[in-house]
Amino acid sequence: MSIKIKTATSPIPIVMPAPQSIILEDERDCKLRYISKGVHENKITVTKQPSLGVYNDRFISLHIRTTLTEEMVKEINESDGIVASCAHYGDPYFRYNFIHKNVKTKVMEQTKFKVGDKAYKPKGYKFPCTIVSVFETVEGKIRVVAEMDEYGLLHIFNEDQLEKNSSPQKAEKLELLNCEGPILTLHKDNYDLLSVVDQYKYHFIKTKKNIIDFINGVKPIVDSKNKEWWYLEQSVDTRQDREKIEKFIS
């Protein structure tokens, strides 16, 4: 398939190759291609990612080979194994890379963080989080992937940018507007990070100034359906007491 483009200056169509889509090979068929070359089955871990695999929470960059020589097969069988991709853009070449046990041990046992650790960012913007992956870059530097608590935002950090949170506290919350059920709820975590959750369970990070502007009638809070909620326009029964809000954010 190709794409034809006509320009104003040239009546001759320019033919460009159409972008290739990823083809997913059956995982068993992928393994069989390696096995047919002599690779031991227990040395093969299959991934559906075309260029990046994950093994024991470590990212592995995959390289492509058009064929497997006897030397390559021997190297695989004498190694800790490979991560092989069953995704390709055309011919099902051999796209894989090695699982290095010594590197995996270093990453998983000798690093500052382990998967599941609670952490926080002590400087700059706040980022209460859970460590979801630890990996090594091509240059051999350790990086961690952290998922921000409550929001699910992922961020890659250097180890020295985060500190362990050995005793995380329970987040606090206060309903701002309630009419037969919470409409807007203000949340504050143990790092004083503020957010508003609407009735549809969507989170919006806010500052103290945002909340003060809201209760002073300067600006509304807009929910996930683009509805504007003005504090002073709500009935007394619907809106939270102003003093309670001010005390909550202080």
N, C-alpha and C positions, 0 to 999 in steps of 0.2 A: 504493500500500500504506500502511496506517496501523496504529498500535498502540493498543489500547483498554485503559484502566486504570480499575479500580473501587476506590474508597476506602471506608473504613468509615463515613464521615460522609455520603457522597453515593452514592445508588444509580444515578445517571446516569453512564454511561461517559464518560470524558474522552478525546477523540480527539486524538492527537498524530501529527504527520508522522513517518514512519519515516526513519531516517538514510539519506542517499543514498550509494551506492557510486560509486567512481570508474570512469568508462568510458574505455577507451583506444581512441582513434581510430587508424586506420592512418596511419602517418607521411606516406605519399604523399598520402592524402586531406586530411590537415591542410594540407600545402603547397598543394594545389590550391585550397583555400578562399581562401587569401591570393592566389595567382596569379590566380584568377578576378576578384579586385578590382583587379588591376593591379600587384601587388607582384612585383618581379623575383625569380626563383627563387633566384639566387645570394645574395640578401639574407636567406634564411630558414634558420635552424638549429633543428631540432626536438628537443624534450626530452619525456620521458615523465613528468616531475614536474609536478604541477598548479600549484604556486605558486613554485617555486624552480628556476632553471636554472643550469647551470655552463658557462662558456665560457672556455677557456684558463686553467683553475684559478681562475676568478673567479666568485663566486656572484652571480646576478642575480635580483632579486625580480620576479616576473611580475605584471602588472596586466591586468584583464579589460576588454574593450570589447565592447559588444553588436553593433557594426557598424564598418566601416571607411569613413571618408569619403575624398573625393579628396585633401583636405589631409593626412590621416593616411598615405595611400598614398605621396604625394609625399615626406613626411618620412622614411618608411622607405627609399624608393629613393635618397634623397640621403644617407642615414646609412651607418654601417659595417655595418648589418644588425641583425637582431633574433633573439632566442631565443624561439621559440613553443612552447607546450605542446599536445600532442595528447591530454592527459588532461583530462576535464571531468566535471562532476557532473550534467549534464542536457543542455541545449542547447549545441552546440559553438560557443560564442562565441569571440572573438579574445583569447586570453590570451597576452600577450607583453611583452617589454621590450627596450630598445635595448642593443646592444653599443657602448660608447663607447671608441673606439680610444685616445683620450688618457688615459682612466682606466686602461685595460688596460696601456698602456705604463708608466704610473706604477707600477702594482702590480707588474708583472713585471720591470721593469728598474731601478727606483730604490728598492726596498725593501731592508731589512736582510737578509732571507732570500729564497732562491729554492727552488722545489720540488725536493726531493731533498737539501737541506742537512741535515747532521747537527747536532744542537743538544743543549743541556742546560739545566736550570734551576739557576742558581747559588745561589739563596736558597730557604729553606724545604724542602719535600719534594722529593725527587729525581725527575727526569723525563727520563731519556735518551731521545732521540726523533729522528724524521726528519720534516722538514717535507713535508706532503702537499698543502697548499693555501695560497695567499696571496690575501686578498680585502679589499675596502673596504666599510665599513659605510655605511648611509644617511647618516650624519653625516660621511662622508669619512675615517674613521679606519681605519688598517691593522690587520688581524688575521691571524694565522697559525693553521692547523690542524696540530697535531703528533701523530704516531702514536708511542706509547711503544714502544721497542725490545723485542722478544721477546713483549710482551703484547698489542699491537694496540689498546691503549686510545687513543681520540681525545680531544684537548683543544684548546680555542680559547684562544690567548694573545695578549696585547699583545706587540709586538716587543721591548720593553725587559725583558720577563720572562724571555727566553731569550738565550743566548749561543751563538755558533757553536762547534762542536767540530771543529777542523781536523785532529786526529789521534786518532780514536777507537781505543781499544785492544780487543783481543779479550777477550771475557768468559771467566772461569775457571769450572770446574765440578769437583765432587767427589762421588762416589757415597756416599750415607749408608748405604743398604741394598742388597745385591745377593745374589740367590739364583737362579742360572742366568740372570742378566740383571738390569739395574738396576731396583730397585723405587722408590727415592726418590733423586733426584740434586739436590745443592745447587749453585745457580748464583750467581755474583757478577760483576756487570758492572764497568766501569772507574770507576763512581761508588760502588762498594761496596754497591750495592743487592742484597739477597739475595732469592732465590726458590727454591722447591723444585718440581721437576718430577717428577710421578709416572710410573708405567709406561705410563699412557695418554696421556702427553704434555701433561697439563694443568699450568699454572703457578699457583703460589700464592706471593704476596709474603709474606716473613717478615722478622722482625727478629732481631738477635743474641740477644735474650732468648728468643725462640721456640725457637731452635736449642739454646741452653744448657738450657732447660727440657726439651727433647726428650732430650738426651744424659744429663741427670741423672735421667730417669725421672719428671719432674714432670707433663709433659703429652705426649700422643702427637701425631703428625702424621697428619691425616685426609686420605686421598686422594679423588679425584673419584668413587669408588664408595662413599664414606662408611665405608671400612674404617680402623680405628684401627691405627697402627703405633707400638708402644712399643719404643724403642731397647734398653733393658735386657732385654727379653723375647726378643730375637733371639739366635741362636747367635753365637759369636765369629766364625765364618767368614762370617756374613751381614752383620754390622754393621762399619762403618768404624771405624778406630782413633780413639779419643776425642781423643788429642793432635793428630792430623792435622786433625780437625774444628775444634778450638779454634784452631789456627794459621791455618786457612783463613779463619775469620771475624774474626780479630784485626786 
